[in-house]
């Protein structure tokens, strides 16, 4: 039995999706406003803009963008 994940924010049902993978020692990058990053640098768009209507599913709005390649993050 795998341990239950603890998420920083409440997620909608079926999020993350069953197709999500668990990283295993990979390096990922995230664009932040400053270094060191603050907690706010890891807020989802749903938390940052709770009244906004998004043109995508609730799971995607509740997620964070990370990149496996630094050049992709720089774009």
C-alpha positions in Angstrom: 0.0 0.0 0.0 1.5 3.3 -1.1 1.4 6.3 1.3 -1.3 8.9 0.7 0.0 12.1 -0.9 -0.3 15.3 1.0 -1.0 18.2 -1.4 -0.4 21.9 -0.6 -3.9 22.7 -1.9 -7.2 20.8 -2.1 -7.5 19.1 -5.5 -10.6 18.3 -7.5 -11.7 14.7 -7.8 -9.5 12.4 -9.9 -6.6 14.8 -9.6 -3.8 14.0 -10.2 -5.1 11.7 -13.0 -4.3 8.0 -13.0 -1.8 8.6 -15.9 0.4 10.8 -13.7 3.8 9.4 -13.0 5.8 9.5 -9.7 9.2 11.1 -10.3 12.3 9.1 -9.4 15.3 11.4 -8.8 14.8 13.5 -11.9 15.6 17.2 -11.9 12.8 19.6 -12.6 12.7 23.4 -13.0 10.1 26.0 -12.1 10.0 29.6 -12.9 9.9 31.7 -9.7 9.8 35.4 -8.9 12.9 35.4 -6.7 15.5 33.1 -5.2 15.1 31.6 -2.8 11.5 31.0 -3.8 8.6 31.8 -1.5 5.5 29.7 -0.8 3.5 31.9 -3.2 5.8 30.8 -6.1 4.1 27.4 -5.7 0.5 28.5 -5.7 -1.7 27.2 -8.5 -3.6 29.5 -10.7 -6.8 28.4 -9.0 -5.4 29.7 -5.6 -4.0 32.9 -7.2 -7.2 33.7 -9.1 -10.1 32.0 -7.3 -12.8 34.0 -9.2 -11.3 33.6 -12.7 -13.0 31.3 -15.2 -10.5 29.1 -17.0 -10.8 27.5 -20.4 -9.4 24.1 -19.2 -10.2 21.4 -16.7 -10.1 21.9 -13.0 -7.2 19.5 -12.5 -4.9 21.5 -14.9 -5.9 24.8 -13.2 -5.0 23.3 -9.8 -1.6 22.1 -11.0 1.9 23.7 -11.4 4.1 24.0 -14.4 7.4 22.3 -14.1 10.0 21.6 -16.8 12.5 18.8 -17.2 14.7 21.0 -19.4 16.0 24.3 -18.3 15.8 25.8 -21.8 12.1 25.1 -21.8 11.7 27.0 -18.5 13.7 29.9 -19.9 11.2 30.3 -22.8 
